[in-house]
């Protein structure tokens, strides 16, 4: 009798665990997924006419797994995006930083294209999957969960358009080593940055 009860208990427990595993299968797990990037700085614009992450040598590779550690294939690109790490300093246009493609059979995709939006940050970026930030340590040797990517934009005030208010802010940065207006990332704000800024005046989100 005892052995039968014990066997029943084992079978029921196994069934419950099995069902729990099935319930989480195919659901992205922030702690099991991975993200990596060489890091760097990139200039974005509201219309997406800045620099691509690939051109700046800082593409982001994302691997999505479920709670069982299994790769999730064909996860939609529109549910994977890059944004600031919670600072609220970046204001993206709708669909402004989506993954390049759905995940492949290994659960891998990249974010390497142009980003549409405004604002600036040196506090790093995060990858979000269906609105949840991936919390696994970034593969850069620091153990941080924040991507070492700095972002600036001619839309200095982050209202998703390059307008007179941004011209005023940019003018105040001329000749000063101010990251937010250093669009060519050479360490200072000068005529080269002014030339770039002029090409973006009037841009808004698509």
N, C-alpha and C positions, 0 to 999 in steps of 0.2 A: 504493500500500500504506500509506504513511504517513498519507495523508488518511483512509483507511478506519479506521485504528487511532485516529486523533484523534477522528473522528466517533463511533466506538464509545465512546471514553472520555467524551466530552461527554454522550452519551445515557445511559450508565450513571450518571454523576455526577448528571445531572438527575433520573433515576429515583430514585436514593437520596435526594436532597434532597426530591423530591416525596413519597416515602413517609414521610420524617421529618416533613414538614409535616403530613401526614395523621395521623400518630401522635399529634401534639400538638393536633390540632384538637379543640375541645370540652373540653379539659382546662384548668381555671383556672390562670393564670399570675400569681403574686403581684406580679411586676414590671410587668405590663401592665395589671392591674386598677387601679381607682381608688376612693378613699373621700373623702367630704367631710362636714363638720358645722360649724355655727356655734360649737360648744363650749358649755360651761356646767357646771352641777352638777345632780345628780338624786339623790333619795332612793329607795332600793329597799327592799323587805321580802321575807321568805321566801315569803309567800303572794301576792306580786305586787300588794299594795295600796298601793304608794307613789305616786310621780309618774311619769307616762309621759314619755318623751323628747320627744314632741310637745308636751305641756303645758308642759314646761320650755324649749321653744324650741330644743332641741338634737337634732333628728332626724339620723340618719346615712344618707347616700345612698351606695350601693355599686354600682359598675359592674364586672362580671366579664368579662374577656377571656381568650382563650387566648394561647399563645406567638406566634401569628401576628398578634396585635392584633385579632382578630375577636371581636365580642360573642358571649357564650354565652347563648342564650335558654332559658327554662324550667329554669334551674338551681334545684334544690329549696331552698326556704326553710329546711328543717330542717338543711341543711348550711352555713348562713351565720349566724354569731352574733357577739355583742359580748362581750368579756371583758377582764379587766385585761391590761396590756401585758407580762405575764410576771412581775409582782411577787408573784403568789400571794396578794394581799391581799383579793381578792373570791372568795367561794365561792358560785357560782350553783347554783340548783336545776336539775334536769334539764329541758332545754328552756326555761331561764329568760330567754333574751335572743335568741330567734330572729328572723330577718328577717320582715317583714310578709307577704310573698308570694314566690313563685318569681320569678326574673328575667323581665323583659319581653323583647320582640324586640330591644331595644337592650342587653340584658344588665344592666338596671338594676333594683334593688329598694331598699327602705328598711328601716331598723330604727328604729321610732318609738314602740313600745308600752311597756307596763309590763315591768319586769324583776323576776324572782323570785330572791332570793338575799340574802346577808349580807356583812358586812365593810365596809371603807371604803378608799378610795385617792384620793390627789391626784397620783398618778404617771401618770395618763392611761389610756386604754383602746385596744384594738386590735380590728379586725374579723378574724375567722377564717373561712376557707373550707375546709371539710372538714378542719379541724384545723390548717391552715397560716395564719399571720398574713400579711395583706397588707403588703408592704414598700414599696409606692410612697409617695412623699411626700404627705402630707395637704394638701388644698387650703385651707390657712389662711395661706399666705404665709411660714411659718416654715421650710419644708423638712423638718419633722419627719415621721416615720412613725407617731407616736403621736397619737391623738385627744385633744384638749384637753377631756376630760370627767372631772369629779370625781364620785365616787360615795360616798354614805354610807348607813347603814342602822341601824334600831333593834337589829338583830342585830350588836352592836358587836364581839363576839369572833369572828364569822364561822362559827359552828357550825350555821348554818341553822335556828336557832330563837331566839325572843325570850324569854329566861328570866331567872331571878334573877341570874345572873352579869352579864347586860346591864344590869339595873337598878342594880347596884352601880357599874358603869362609868359609866352615865349620870349617876348622882348625883354622882360625883366631877367631872363636867364642868360642873355647874350654875354659872352666873355667869362661866364661863370662855369666851373665844373659841376654842372647840375645834370644828373642822370636823366631826369624826365624829358629834357629837351635835347639830349645828345643822341640824335637819330642815327648817326653813323658810328657811334660807340668808340670814338677816339679819345675820350677823356675830357673834352671841352665842348662848349657850345659856340660855334663860329659861323662864318658865311656858308660853309658847306652844309650845315644843319639848316640854315635859313633857306638855302636853295631847295632842299628837300621839303621843308615845311610849306613853302609856297606852292608846291605841286599838289598838296593835300587840302588846301583851304577850300571849304565848301562841301567836303565829303560828309555824308551821313550814312547811317545803316541802310542796306538795300531794302 
